Amino acid sequence: MQKKATDITLLCKVVDNFGDIGVVYRLARALKELSDAEECSPVTLRLITDNLQSFHSIEPQIDPHKQFQELCSIKVYDWNAEALCKEAFLAEPPQIILECFQCGRPDWLEGLLFDTGFPEIVHIIMIDYLTAEDYAETFHRLMSLTRSARVEKVNFMPGFTPKTGGLILDQNFMQSLKKSKKHNQEFFNILFFTYERNWLPAMQELAVFAKNLDKPVNLYIAQGRGKTSALQAWKNAGMPFKVTELDFLQQCRWDELLCRCPLLFIRGEDSLSRACLSGNPFIWHAYPQSDEYQLVKVQALLDRMQPFFPAKEFETVKECFLSFNSEQTDIQKPLSAFLKNYDRLCAGFRNFALNLQKNGNLAKNLMTFIEERYTIETI
């Protein structure tokens, strides 16, 4: 008997520019890839987001003014289009809901799910933020209470260990990664995608680093909150190497660029996960939080990375990561040490990436979980 397509609805509220919709769109594409390749049960996908403009920035085919549209067989809805959405979801009730990043649910969907006249049992899977902290393993696959026995909820945690759901290994990214290893480039490309800070010491150290390379440096500065401070720092440093200001890039093109950059200054969840998987040396600038709580998250990631580096090289990475994420710390000396030891650090980052890939594809792990836990009807 042929398996009936599993209905999966992804919910996304955009909080930090493009990272939220970036992860959700990547996950939707990865689920569709698995379904198309018959590596899992067939799926139908619906994506609901409250910020179509941000979605448009990373996928130009999205029309930010349309309440409903279809993109590569993924049905996309405007979170705020109550009448249209309610009608569509009453006609085709949701089966599996992926509630991403604790975003909650639109009022119209909340009313539908908990309406006693609604006959379907709905399964909500909470896809949480990526973290290297220990609680990712604790909460992975843990049931959560709702106010109705007809709405079941469970946590599914992305992460860096086999006891979590892993990271998304979508086809485009993995193909971009493979191609980048064969690509001989005229420039030593560096990607700079950060939050605001005085980046003058970083630009000065990169200028020193550039002088010792056998090819010229090209620094790609990405759109976002850190762009202005990065450009100003480069100018204040005397414009010591080539800079390319990036436009907003389609997600697939962003992946290709990131994989081709052998040095990454990175922020955000989606780009962090890509940096970790790339095997290229990177420095993570985490989202600044009150009381510098971001240092807890940075240290947790460092703890996952430590086994793949010799002790001396790991200390170099650690000092650089921590200095970049504390406004009270000078970044120049730690970054200088990082860049001077660049060649020796490459193996550690590469081995860390290979280990992450062994944890499997988050999308595949998620579909396996769905197939094991919920009955997929046949027709």
Salt bridges, closest charged atoms under 4 A:
ASP7 OD2 - ARG46 NH2 3.14
ASP16 OD1 - ARG267 NH2 3.58
ASP36 OD2 - LYS32 NZ 2.54
GLU92 OE2 - LYS75 NZ 3.89
GLU99 OE1 - ARG105 NH1 2.55
GLU99 OE2 - LYS153 NZ 3.65
GLU110 OE1 - ARG105 NE 2.62
GLU110 OE2 - ARG147 NH2 3.21
GLU133 OE1 - LYS297 NZ 2.80
ASP134 OD1 - ARG304 NH2 3.13
GLU152 OE1 - HIS123 ND1 3.16
ASP170 OD1 - ARG26 NH1 3.12
ASP170 OD2 - ARG29 NH2 3.63
ASP170 OD1 - ARG274 NH1 3.32
GLU196 OE1 - ARG225 NH2 3.11
GLU245 OE1 - LYS227 NZ 3.37
ASP255 OD2 - ARG26 NH1 2.83
ASP270 OD1 - ARG26 NE 2.84
GLU313 OE2 - ARG344 NE 3.86
